[in-house]
Structure formats: C-alpha cells, structure tokens
Amino acid sequence: MTRPLYVIKVGSATLDRETIHKEIADIVARGARVLLVTGGATGIERHYAAIGRPIPQLRLANGDSVRYCPPEEMAHLVDAYERVTLPAVEQALRTLGLSVFTAVAARGGLVTGRANRPLKALSAEGRPLVVRDHRAGVPADVDTVRLNALLDAYDVVCLSPPVAGRAGEPPLNVDADVLAAVLSNALHADHLRLVTGTPGLLTDPDDPRSTLCNAYPGDGAQYAGGRMRQKVRAAEIALEGSADVAVTGPHTMTEPAGWTRFWRTREPAADLSLLTRLVSVPSVSGDEAELASFLAEWCQERGMRARIDEAGNLVATRGDGPRRLLLLGHLDTVPHHWPAEWREDELWGRGSVDAKGSLATFLEVLAHADIPEDGQLCAIGAVEEEISSSKGAFHVRDHYPADAVVIGEPSGARTLTLGYYGLFKLQVTASVPSGHSAGMDAVSAPDHLTAALAEIRASVLEQAPDALSAVIDISCATGREQHRATGILNFRVPPSADLEALRAAALGHVREGVGIEVLRATPGYAGGRSGPLVKVFTRAFADAGIRPRFVVKKGTSDMNTLATTWHDVPMVAYGPGDSSLDHTDEERIGGMEYRTARSLLADAVNRWFALPEGSR
C-alpha cells in the first residue's frame, strides 16, 4: 500500500499550542508520511532577545517592514531555528512517541534557493534606496532523493527556512509557506495544509464567520492582507502540483468550517462541481480519509445523514423505512501523480472513471431522490476496493443489509453490468539451498519458482478453462542457508468456477521447496436479466431512448465481496465512463456522459421505490 505524503506548514504561534502536534500524530497513526515546515517569527524574537541583539528591519515604500537579512545576519537566523524553534518541535513530537528529524532546509543543500532582485526600501530619513545585500529569495531546487529517504526513515521530517544559496553563497531567507508549496510539488505530495490562526481566508477580516470556503486561482488575492498574502501565493503555487490544498485554522486542521480549499480546475457548469472536486482530492488506497471527510461535509450541508464508519467508509443516508436500496461505490484509486483538469468537455484525472464518476452520481441522486416513508436510500463510499483487502466492502457486507444493491463501477452510461468474474490469488514461494549459480546443474530459486508457477497455472486452468491468469509480482531474497523466490499468481475466474476445486488443484503442487498460500478466493457473481432491479434500469434506459448493453465483466468489484454471503440480494453495477481507461494516465470522463448516467440512475432509483410490495 502506498503511504500518502502530507506537507504541513505551521506558524510559530500555532506551534506554541499543543493541538497541532496531536493532529500530526493522528495523521502518522493513519500510516501517512509527514513533512512539517515551520515558521519561526516567535523563535527568532526569542533568540534575538536571548543574545541581546536587535532584529534589523527594512522599511518599504508601501509602509510595510521586513526583516533585514544581510549576509552577517544569516548565522543568527539559522541559530534561531536550530536553538529555539526546531528543538521545541522535536521535543513536542517525541513526547507523543514520534521519531523526528529536524533541520533548516539549507543544511546539506536539502533545498537550494534563488536570490530575489535588489530590494527597494526607504532610508531612516525616508529617502529611496536600493538594498543589494538582502539575503532573501525563493526555494528553487529540492533534494528529493534524500528527503524521501528521510521521510521513509522518520515519522516526521521537519524543515524550516533558510535554504541554501547557490555556489557557496550564504543561505537565503525564504517564506515558509512558499517553501512548503515548493516542497509539496517537488515531492508529489498528496495533501498540503497551510495552518493559520484565522478560520481560513476571510472575506471580511473583522468577521471570523466569513471564511471563503472554496477558491480558484486568482480568487484569493482580493481578500488576502498581511501574512495571508503569502499563504494565498503559496496555495496557488501548490496548485501546479497534484496535492489537494487548503488553508486551515484557527490553529487546527480538524475543523472543516475553518478551511479555505483551493481548487486547480474550475468546473464548466455548476452541476459538475461535485464530480470535479471529488476527482481533485487524492485518495489512493489507504489514503481515503481526506476525501471521506470532504464528502461527509458535502452531504451534511445538504441535510443528509453522513458519517465515517469504523472501516473508514463514507456512509450517507436518507429515509428510515424498512425497504433499503444500497448504492455502493468506492473512494480509493490506484496511485497517481497528476492533477485533475478540464480539457474542453472532459475531466481528466485519476479516478474520474474508476470510480469517482460513479460515486458522484450516487451522492447527487441520494441528495435529490424522492424517498417514500417506507424507504431508505444509502450511498456508501468504501475504502480499499483497489487492493486485495477490500476492507470497506467486507465491513459493508457485515453491517449494512439491503434489499437491493447498485455497485458504482464504470461500464458506460448505456451499459448495465450483471456480474463479475471472481478472484483466485496465490502466493507461491520456491526455495533452494544456497549455492553458486555456476555450479553443475544448479537450479536457482527463480528457476524453481518459474517452473512451479507454470505447473500450478496449468492445473488451475484445467479446472477453469475460461479463467484469465497472470503473474503480477515476483521478488527474491538471498539468505545464508537458502535462496527464496516468491511470486503472486492471479486468476480471474468465471462465476461458474468451483473455488474448492481450484484450491485443491493449486495446493496439490505443495512439496519440499514449494510453498503455496491462497491469498484470496472470492467467487464470481452473475445475476440474470429478469430480476426487478434489472427491470427498473431497463425501463429507465427505454424512457431515455437508450438501447442498453448487458455485460458480465472479467474484472472484480465489491459486488463479489457482498456475494460471498448475500446470496438472495439482487445486484447490478452501473456507472459512467469508459472502463478501458481505468488505471491509465488517459483516464477521463465527459460531462454529458456523467449527466446521462446521473439522470438514468435517478430514474431507476425512483422506479425501484415505486415497485409494489413483493415485486422487489
């Protein structure tokens, strides 16, 4: 499972509070990597006071003052971070049990900057002057190799200004928010949080309830004053990358009402807003928490009951009746490092097809459906559908019974999926005594594994000739006494396949030097065309003038997981988008395709609730 990366910029006033450290610890506990970027105004003041040195200032023509940083001052600035700010951060996080690496970004050239042009200022007498030795700049180059190694080794890596100068020049002071944004882009972060002391970006500085909740490039500058200008600048720099970006606060990341979210791409029409934002929030398997939180907030704003359950699933519901229709989509995607964007009438982005387009239609239909008194419509965004654990779907299977289920997977707005192949997945380990590969008749562990995989594959396919098979991973390990090679052999098996027979066929090859573990044995599922759920879709297709296709797909979905115990519950899969684009960097969905699917699903849902008792 890929570990997500958070870049979190925290100012010195926030660092003086305990809340932020606990929030960081909670993120680490979810399995994420954290790069913390600290500001240091308070620490600098404390250090200069301790050494009895005034902080030099420059007065600008617009009336603002900035810290003057000539070369001889940079050593004191570094000392302020290394003696005051960074040790305090390290101590606070270590107290929470976290391993921490701290450094100014200049150390060892972790980040190198580019100097600004000479600064125009005013002399003490108010005369214009040009300051040429002011060591201020912008971060430019990031040592991503070393930073990634540090992020893998520590729970939290904490950097602060200044950054290294070029060609042996003194360090450069940089804005910490901008430093965080540049690091976010260079490291392909998943989430960037700029934590501030106000509830996000305020449209009225005197009204803490005036948070601008959503901003697009160019929107924020009109409301930003003082330090907030740099946060808006940093947020818009970060939109050049693929992270989701938010200014949060006051002094916290856990209060959504205090967030200004920055969106890179503006939807071409209001009814495409949810789809656009859903695709814009990264949610690789294991990193669904931010998307689930965003969608729960979206649902609650529209009066729906919404929560995040014990598995991490988003669960949104309307109605309290005993007739329950479940719309089951998934939150997660396969890994990506490219931002969402609209190109003419298509939204490009990881998950736009698989399967955020489907989940967006589910939530919009849920928001607007007419639910009868005896009905209940539930939309769930499950976690970990894209990996073998299927954690979210197993939790749904065991906790949310339903009378009928629509699975959110792409098959196109004009196609209804009646079933899926099953999954039979094996881990095969071959081992041989250690020895030189140049020995007489030597057989290496990979040789042994390759032969075993071929034998196992042949035996399983003999039982299920229509199955698809592939070796999807191989790894080797050299030990003192034995060499080992391990392969993952994956089968997609038709709904009619006898999994016990497949298991027996595979395990029949266990012998000395060959071990086999069944990682997954999930049966396929295929419903017929005569059930009431299929009929309501068929009528909805007909009313829309669509001649539908009915398919059984050779992939798997959460339908398979439910079908392990839900034997008498009608299920189909439906969702917009071309599934041949799944998991590719060509993934995209058209606005009209999305609208067609949303409209048709809404019709089918209304028809299902209108069915007479006993016909569902």
ZAMARGU-4260 file (C-alpha; in steps of 0.2 Angstrom, whole numbers, plus 5000, padded with zeros to 4 digits):
<rodrens>
0) 5000/5000/5000 | 5007/5017/4995 | 5010/5029/5010 | 5002/5046/5007 | 5013/5062/5010
5) 5006/5077/5019 | 5016/5093/5019 | 5010/5104/5033 | 5016/5122/5036 | 5014/5128/5054
10) 5017/5145/5060 | 5026/5149/5076 | 5010/5155/5085 | 5002/5138/5081 | 5017/5128/5087
15) 5015/5136/5104 | 4999/5126/5106 | 4998/5108/5109 | 4983/5104/5097 | 4993/5104/5081
20) 5006/5091/5087 | 4992/5079/5092 | 4984/5081/5075 | 5001/5077/5066 | 5002/5061/5077
25) 4985/5056/5072 | 4990/5058/5053 | 5005/5047/5056 | 4995/5034/5065 | 4984/5033/5049
30) 5000/5027/5040 | 5005/5044/5031 | 5022/5052/5030 | 5023/5070/5036 | 5034/5084/5031
35) 5032/5098/5043 | 5038/5115/5038 | 5039/5128/5052 | 5038/5146/5053 | 5049/5155/5065
40) 5044/5173/5069 | 5042/5169/5088 | 5058/5159/5089 | 5068/5172/5080 | 5061/5185/5093
45) 5066/5174/5107 | 5083/5171/5101 | 5087/5189/5097 | 5081/5194/5114 | 5092/5180/5122
50) 5108/5186/5113 | 5104/5204/5116 | 5103/5209/5098 | 5090/5219/5089 | 5081/5212/5074
55) 5086/5223/5059 | 5072/5229/5049 | 5069/5237/5032 | 5055/5250/5029 | 5047/5248/5012
60) 5039/5262/5002 | 5021/5254/5005 | 5024/5256/5023 | 5027/5238/5027 | 5043/5232/5036
65) 5053/5216/5033 | 5067/5208/5042 | 5083/5214/5035 | 5095/5199/5031 | 5112/5204/5026
70) 5125/5190/5025 | 5131/5193/5043 | 5114/5191/5049 | 5110/5174/5042 | 5120/5164/5055
75) 5109/5172/5069 | 5094/5167/5059 | 5100/5149/5057 | 5103/5149/5076 | 5086/5155/5080
80) 5078/5140/5071 | 5091/5127/5077 | 5092/5133/5095 | 5074/5138/5098 | 5060/5133/5085
85) 5066/5116/5079 | 5071/5109/5096 | 5054/5114/5103 | 5045/5105/5089 | 5056/5089/5091
90) 5053/5088/5109 | 5034/5090/5107 | 5033/5077/5094 | 5044/5065/5103 | 5033/5067/5118
95) 5019/5059/5108 | 5030/5044/5103 | 5035/5050/5086 | 5053/5049/5078 | 5058/5066/5071
100) 5071/5073/5060 | 5073/5092/5060 | 5085/5104/5051 | 5085/5120/5042 | 5082/5117/5024
105) 5099/5125/5020 | 5108/5110/5029 | 5117/5100/5016 | 5108/5108/5002 | 5091/5100/5006
110) 5083/5115/4997 | 5093/5127/4987 | 5086/5145/4983 | 5087/5158/4970 | 5090/5176/4977
115) 5077/5190/4974 | 5082/5205/4964 | 5089/5220/4975 | 5075/5227/4986 | 5069/5245/4985
120) 5067/5252/5003 | 5067/5268/5012 | 5082/5275/5022 | 5080/5281/5040 | 5077/5299/5033
125) 5064/5292/5021 | 5074/5293/5005 | 5073/5279/4992 | 5087/5267/4992 | 5091/5250/4984
130) 5097/5236/4996 | 5108/5224/4986 | 5114/5213/5001 | 5097/5207/5007 | 5098/5188/5008
135) 5080/5184/5003 | 5074/5173/4989 | 5063/5159/4984 | 5066/5140/4985 | 5071/5133/4968
140) 5079/5115/4969 | 5074/5101/4981 | 5085/5086/4985 | 5070/5074/4983 | 5081/5058/4985
145) 5087/5062/5002 | 5071/5069/5008 | 5061/5054/5003 | 5074/5043/5012 | 5072/5054/5027
150) 5053/5053/5026 | 5054/5034/5025 | 5065/5033/5040 | 5056/5045/5052 | 5038/5048/5057
155) 5040/5066/5054 | 5053/5076/5045 | 5053/5095/5050 | 5061/5108/5039 | 5062/5127/5041
160) 5070/5142/5032 | 5083/5147/5027 | 5088/5137/5011 | 5105/5136/5004 | 5112/5149/4992
165) 5120/5145/4976 | 5138/5142/4973 | 5144/5143/4991 | 5134/5159/4994 | 5126/5162/5011
170) 5109/5155/5015 | 5093/5163/5009 | 5079/5168/5019 | 5063/5162/5011 | 5044/5162/5016
175) 5039/5146/5025 | 5023/5145/5016 | 5031/5146/4999 | 5044/5133/5005 | 5030/5121/5009
180) 5022/5124/4992 | 5038/5120/4983 | 5042/5105/4993 | 5024/5099/4990 | 5026/5100/4971
185) 5044/5093/4971 | 5039/5078/4982 | 5022/5075/4973 | 5013/5077/4990 | 4995/5071/4992
190) 4990/5085/5004 | 4996/5102/5008 | 4989/5111/5023 | 4994/5129/5027 | 4988/5131/5045
195) 4984/5148/5051 | 4977/5157/5066 | 4961/5163/5057 | 4947/5152/5051 | 4954/5150/5033
200) 4954/5165/5021 | 4941/5178/5027 | 4932/5189/5015 | 4929/5201/5030 | 4944/5202/5041
205) 4934/5208/5055 | 4921/5193/5054 | 4928/5176/5058 | 4912/5168/5051 | 4916/5175/5034
210) 4928/5161/5028 | 4929/5159/5009 | 4926/5140/5008 | 4931/5137/4990 | 4944/5147/4980
215) 4951/5145/4962 | 4967/5153/4955 | 4966/5171/4956 | 4951/5172/4968 | 4960/5173/4985
220) 4971/5188/4982 | 4957/5201/4984 | 4954/5195/5001 | 4972/5192/5007 | 4981/5205/5018
225) 4997/5204/5028 | 5004/5187/5030 | 4989/5179/5022 | 4995/5186/5005 | 5010/5173/5006
230) 4998/5159/5010 | 4987/5163/4995 | 5003/5164/4985 | 5009/5148/4992 | 4992/5139/4989
235) 4992/5144/4971 | 5010/5139/4968 | 5005/5122/4975 | 4990/5120/4963 | 5004/5117/4949
240) 5006/5100/4958 | 4994/5087/4962 | 4991/5089/4980 | 4974/5095/4987 | 4977/5112/4995
245) 4969/5120/5010 | 4972/5135/5022 | 4965/5128/5038 | 4963/5136/5055 | 4962/5143/5068
250) 4977/5134/5073 | 4970/5117/5068 | 4967/5105/5053 | 4952/5096/5060 | 4939/5109/5059
255) 4931/5110/5041 | 4922/5126/5045 | 4939/5134/5046 | 4945/5128/5029 | 4948/5138/5013
260) 4950/5124/4999 | 4959/5129/4984 | 4954/5120/4968 | 4965/5119/4952 | 4952/5117/4939
265) 4935/5126/4938 | 4920/5115/4933 | 4912/5121/4917 | 4895/5121/4924 | 4888/5120/4942
270) 4881/5103/4941 | 4898/5096/4938 | 4905/5104/4954 | 4904/5088/4965 | 4912/5077/4951
275) 4927/5090/4949 | 4931/5091/4967 | 4929/5073/4970 | 4942/5069/4957 | 4953/5083/4963
280) 4956/5076/4981 | 4969/5062/4980 | 4963/5046/4988 | 4975/5032/4984 | 4970/5016/4993
285) 4974/5019/5012 | 4973/5037/5010 | 4954/5039/5009 | 4951/5049/5025 | 4953/5067/5017
290) 4940/5063/5003 | 4928/5054/5015 | 4929/5069/5027 | 4926/5081/5012 | 4911/5071/5006
295) 4903/5069/5023 | 4904/5088/5024 | 4896/5090/5007 | 4882/5078/5012 | 4878/5086/5029
300) 4877/5103/5020 | 4863/5096/5010 | 4853/5089/5025 | 4859/5071/5023 | 4864/5060/5037
305) 4883/5056/5034 | 4897/5049/5044 | 4913/5039/5043 | 4911/5022/5050 | 4924/5011/5059
310) 4932/5005/5042 | 4934/5022/5036 | 4919/5021/5024 | 4908/5036/5020 | 4890/5032/5024
315) 4877/5044/5019 | 4858/5040/5021 | 4841/5047/5018 | 4825/5039/5024 | 4821/5027/5039
320) 4810/5014/5031 | 4812/4996/5030 | 4814/4995/5011 | 4833/4998/5009 | 4842/5001/4992
325) 4861/5002/4994 | 4872/5012/4981 | 4890/5006/4985 | 4904/5015/4977 | 4922/5016/4982
330) 4933/5031/4987 | 4950/5024/4983 | 4960/5025/4967 | 4976/5017/4961 | 4992/5028/4963
335) 4994/5044/4953 | 5004/5060/4952 | 4995/5071/4940 | 4982/5084/4944 | 4964/5084/4938
340) 4959/5097/4925 | 4945/5100/4912 | 4950/5099/4894 | 4936/5106/4884 | 4921/5095/4889
345) 4931/5081/4898 | 4938/5080/4915 | 4955/5072/4916 | 4961/5064/4932 | 4965/5048/4942
350) 4948/5041/4947 | 4937/5051/4935 | 4931/5034/4928 | 4936/5022/4941 | 4926/5025/4950
355) 4923/5043/4956 | 4911/5047/4942 | 4900/5033/4949 | 4902/5039/4967 | 4897/5057/4962
360) 4882/5051/4953 | 4877/5041/4968 | 4878/5056/4980 | 4869/5068/4969 | 4855/5055/4966
365) 4854/5052/4985 | 4853/5071/4988 | 4838/5073/4976 | 4829/5057/4976 | 4811/5056/4982
370) 4812/5043/4996 | 4795/5036/5002 | 4791/5034/5020 | 4794/5016/5020 | 4810/5018/5010
375) 4829/5021/5014 | 4842/5025/5002 | 4860/5023/5007 | 4876/5028/4997 | 4892/5022/5003
380) 4910/5026/4998 | 4920/5011/5003 | 4939/5011/5006 | 4952/4999/4999 | 4942/4992/4984
385) 4958/4994/4973 | 4968/4982/4984 | 4965/4964/4989 | 4960/4968/5007 | 4943/4975/5001
390) 4942/4982/5019 | 4927/4993/5016 | 4916/4981/5006 | 4919/4967/5020 | 4913/4980/5033
395) 4898/4984/5022 | 4894/4966/5020 | 4893/4963/5038 | 4885/4979/5044 | 4873/4987/5031
400) 4860/4974/5025 | 4850/4979/5010 | 4836/4973/4999 | 4845/4978/4983 | 4862/4985/4978
405) 4869/4995/4964 | 4888/4994/4963 | 4897/5010/4957 | 4909/5004/4944 | 4911/5011/4926
410) 4903/5002/4912 | 4897/5017/4902 | 4880/5026/4904 | 4872/5015/4892 | 4878/4998/4899
415) 4872/4988/4914 | 4884/4976/4922 | 4876/4960/4928 | 4891/4952/4936 | 4909/4950/4938
420) 4922/4936/4937 | 4929/4930/4954 | 4947/4932/4960 | 4958/4917/4965 | 4975/4923/4971
425) 4990/4913/4976 | 5007/4917/4984 | 5020/4904/4978 | 5037/4903/4987 | 5051/4892/4980
430) 5067/4889/4990 | 5083/4881/4986 | 5099/4878/4996 | 5112/4892/4995 | 5125/4889/4982
435) 5134/4897/4967 | 5123/4898/4951 | 5138/4892/4941 | 5138/4875/4950 | 5135/4860/4940
440) 5116/4858/4936 | 5112/4872/4948 | 5094/4877/4949 | 5091/4895/4956 | 5076/4899/4967
445) 5069/4910/4952 | 5071/4894/4941 | 5062/4884/4953 | 5048/4897/4955 | 5045/4899/4937
450) 5043/4880/4934 | 5031/4879/4949 | 5021/4894/4943 | 5019/4885/4926 | 5013/4869/4934
455) 5001/4877/4945 | 4994/4888/4932 | 4991/4873/4920 | 4982/4863/4934 | 4970/4878/4939
460) 4966/4882/4921 | 4962/4863/4918 | 4948/4866/4931 | 4943/4883/4924 | 4947/4885/4906
465) 4939/4902/4904 | 4949/4909/4918 | 4962/4923/4915 | 4979/4922/4923 | 4994/4932/4926
470) 5009/4933/4937 | 5008/4950/4945 | 5023/4951/4956 | 5040/4942/4959 | 5053/4945/4972
475) 5069/4936/4978 | 5078/4935/4994 | 5095/4928/4997 | 5099/4920/5014 | 5114/4912/5022
480) 5106/4894/5020 | 5093/4896/5007 | 5088/4907/4992 | 5070/4911/4990 | 5059/4917/4976
485) 5041/4922/4979 | 5028/4925/4965 | 5010/4931/4965 | 4999/4921/4953 | 4982/4929/4950
490) 4967/4921/4942 | 4951/4930/4936 | 4938/4915/4937 | 4921/4914/4929 | 4906/4914/4941
495) 4903/4896/4937 | 4921/4891/4944 | 4922/4879/4958 | 4934/4888/4970 | 4937/4872/4981
500) 4942/4863/4965 | 4954/4877/4961 | 4961/4877/4978 | 4964/4858/4978 | 4972/4859/4961
505) 4984/4873/4966 | 4988/4865/4983 | 4992/4849/4975 | 5009/4856/4970 | 5015/4859/4988
510) 5031/4849/4990 | 5048/4851/4998 | 5054/4868/4992 | 5037/4874/4986 | 5025/4883/4997
515) 5008/4889/4992 | 4996/4901/5001 | 4979/4906/4995 | 4978/4925/4997 | 4961/4927/4990
520) 4947/4915/4984 | 4932/4926/4980 | 4919/4919/4969 | 4912/4927/4954 | 4894/4933/4953
525) 4882/4935/4939 | 4863/4939/4940 | 4850/4937/4927 | 4841/4950/4917 | 4824/4945/4924
530) 4826/4952/4942 | 4816/4968/4947 | 4832/4979/4949 | 4837/4975/4931 | 4819/4979/4925
535) 4819/4996/4933 | 4835/5000/4924 | 4829/4993/4908 | 4813/5004/4909 | 4824/5019/4913
540) 4835/5015/4898 | 4820/5014/4887 | 4812/5031/4893 | 4829/5039/4889 | 4829/5032/4872
545) 4844/5021/4875 | 4846/5003/4869 | 4857/4996/4883 | 4871/4983/4883 | 4871/4970/4897
550) 4888/4963/4902 | 4897/4951/4914 | 4914/4959/4916 | 4931/4950/4919 | 4937/4961/4932
555) 4931/4960/4950 | 4922/4973/4961 | 4915/4975/4978 | 4900/4965/4971 | 4910/4949/4973
560) 4913/4953/4991 | 4895/4956/4995 | 4890/4940/4985 | 4901/4929/4997 | 4886/4930/5009
565) 4872/4940/5001 | 4865/4926/4991 | 4847/4932/4988 | 4850/4951/4986 | 4848/4957/4968
570) 4864/4967/4962 | 4870/4976/4947 | 4884/4988/4943 | 4881/5004/4935 | 4892/5020/4932
575) 4898/5032/4919 | 4914/5031/4909 | 4925/5021/4898 | 4932/5007/4909 | 4946/5003/4896
580) 4953/5019/4903 | 4954/5013/4921 | 4971/5014/4929 | 4979/5023/4914 | 4985/5041/4913
585) 4972/5043/4899 | 4958/5042/4912 | 4945/5055/4909 | 4926/5057/4908 | 4914/5068/4898
590) 4902/5080/4906 | 4887/5073/4895 | 4892/5055/4899 | 4891/5059/4918 | 4874/5069/4916
595) 4867/5054/4907 | 4872/5042/4920 | 4866/5053/4934 | 4849/5056/4926 | 4846/5037/4922
600) 4851/5031/4939 | 4839/5044/4947 | 4825/5037/4936 | 4830/5019/4941 | 4830/5023/4959
605) 4813/5031/4959 | 4806/5016/4949 | 4813/5004/4962 | 4805/5013/4977 | 4789/5013/4967
610) 4788/4995/4964 | 4774/4986/4973 | 4777/4976/4989 | 4783/4959/4985 | 4790/4963/4967
615) 4807/4969/4973
</rodrens>
